[in-house]
Amino acid sequence: MDKLTELLTAMFVTLAGTLAFISKRLFKRVDDAHERIDSMEKKIVDRHFLENQLGPIRSDINLILKTLLRKDK
């Protein structure tokens, strides 16, 4: 009976350790994925920021176009 109890205890400890290892790795992967998503979201450009950055470029292009069209006449 002692051998059976030891065997069951060993199996239970092995199973619990394996499940703990798998769940730890799984949650670590989820946390890593969330960190990658957060870092990507910081780099995403929203429309307001893009419009502010394109404003000076548009004015330069309009000036160039006006100059080119004026010289053609």
C-alpha positions as CSV (number, residue, x, y, z in Angstrom):
1,M,0.0,0.0,0.0
2,D,2.9,2.4,0.7
3,K,4.3,1.8,-2.8
4,L,1.0,2.7,-4.3
5,T,0.7,5.9,-2.2
6,E,4.2,6.9,-3.2
7,L,3.5,6.2,-6.9
8,L,0.3,8.2,-6.8
9,T,2.1,11.1,-5.0
10,A,4.9,11.1,-7.5
11,M,2.4,11.1,-10.4
12,F,0.4,13.9,-8.8
13,V,3.5,16.0,-8.2
14,T,4.8,15.4,-11.8
15,L,1.4,16.3,-13.2
16,A,1.1,19.4,-11.1
17,G,4.6,20.5,-12.0
18,T,4.0,19.9,-15.7
19,L,0.7,21.9,-15.6
20,A,2.4,24.7,-13.7
21,F,5.2,24.9,-16.2
22,I,2.8,24.9,-19.2
23,S,0.6,27.6,-17.6
24,K,3.6,29.7,-16.7
25,R,5.0,29.6,-20.2
26,L,1.5,30.3,-21.7
27,F,0.9,33.4,-19.5
28,K,4.4,34.6,-20.2
29,R,3.8,34.4,-23.9
30,V,0.5,36.3,-23.5
31,D,2.3,39.0,-21.5
32,D,5.0,39.3,-24.1
33,A,2.4,39.6,-26.8
34,H,0.7,42.4,-24.9
35,E,4.0,44.2,-24.5
36,R,4.7,44.0,-28.3
37,I,1.2,45.3,-29.1
38,D,1.7,48.2,-26.7
39,S,5.0,49.1,-28.3
40,M,3.4,48.9,-31.7
41,E,0.5,51.1,-30.6
42,K,2.9,53.8,-29.5
43,K,4.3,54.0,-33.1
44,I,1.0,54.2,-34.8
45,V,0.4,57.6,-36.4
46,D,-3.1,59.0,-36.0
47,R,-4.8,61.2,-38.6
48,H,-4.4,64.5,-36.7
49,F,-0.6,64.0,-36.3
50,L,-0.3,63.2,-40.0
51,E,-2.3,66.2,-41.1
52,N,0.0,68.5,-38.9
53,Q,3.1,66.9,-40.5
54,L,1.8,67.3,-44.0
55,G,0.7,70.9,-43.7
56,P,4.1,72.5,-44.4
57,I,4.8,70.1,-47.3
58,R,1.4,70.9,-48.9
59,S,2.2,74.7,-48.7
60,D,5.6,74.1,-50.3
61,I,4.0,72.1,-53.1
62,N,1.4,74.7,-53.7
63,L,4.1,77.4,-53.9
64,I,6.1,75.3,-56.4
65,L,3.0,74.6,-58.5
66,K,2.1,78.3,-58.6
67,T,5.6,79.2,-59.6
68,L,5.8,76.6,-62.4
69,L,2.4,77.6,-63.7
70,R,3.2,81.3,-63.7
71,K,6.4,80.7,-65.7
72,D,4.6,78.7,-68.4
73,K,2.4,81.6,-69.3
